[in-house]
């Protein structure tokens, strides 16, 4: 009899401990979900919450550290992190309380280099302000190629940063806070405070210091406040998708000219 009572008490204690553990994990996940913005900590909390919630709903109140660790590993894998970053970038959502950046008007009147340069590396938005990514695009061009402002604005910086020439142009009529375009590595021919027009040459591409190892390239960036944006959004469709000009045949022109000359004679 005493043995049975001990077993009953032990079973109750074990069950209460398991329920308490599941409850604690669920609360921790809720707190993480409410306060996290993005990154591994957020994914970790959500993963633990998923394990605890699933266990509670299925009656399996025992949430082992091994199960939680397996879920965390899955949630923080490179694939999951990239997927979370893609969703955040596509939605345009920022941290709680951060206003969504204003739409980017298609102010550009030209590419910064060439007529339709090759994009060596596209824009890859970071998942958070300090996360890895590519905050701009790289455009291949020969060393010494002229670099032009894509729209009218004012030069707010023209100098060297970490050994590279950098130019920043604040664009006119681009909203609040105003849009800023950056160009590097560039040997500047303008100075801070200068007003520039669209297609005006602001410098020449330097042969060293670019993001491309094999060939010179221009790194073109776009910001509104502290938020990095896709520079291609500045380009109107006609510039973004325009191909080389072609002469199209005009059928029947010679015959019409001959008939007109014959009627005159």
Protein Blocks (a to p, Z undefined) as FASTA:
>chain_A
ZZmmmmmmmmmmmmmmmmmmmmmmmmmmmmmmmmmmbdjklmmmmmmmmmmmmmmmnopa
bccfklmmmmmmmmmgmklmmmmmmmmmmnopacehiacddddddfbfbdfedjbdcdfb
dcdddfbfkbgcdebddddddehiacddfbdcddfbdcdeehiacdddddehebjadddd
dddddddfbdehiacdehiafbdcdfehiabfkbccddddddehjaccdfklmpcfklmm
occddddddehklmmmmmmmmmmZZ
